[in-house]
């Protein structure tokens, strides 16, 4: 059975410069998505850091704020007389 997120091939770049993304759960997700081919490319040290890091970091992407629906007052402000 193929899940919607499965892909025939997955390439995971690993670099210590992107330490915020070196998390065990992200590596696991990437590895489990590859159905036929998995390529890990980069630094062995970065993979080691990711495997040992089992504490996900909170990411402040601003996505939640951009997804919030504005209220009707914000969309159509009324002028007061």
Buried (B, 14 or more C-beta within 10 A) or exposed (E): EEEEEEBEEBEBEBEBEEEEBBBBEBBEEBEEBBEEEBEBEBBEEBBEBBEEBEEEEEEEEEEEEEEEEEEEEEEEEEEEE
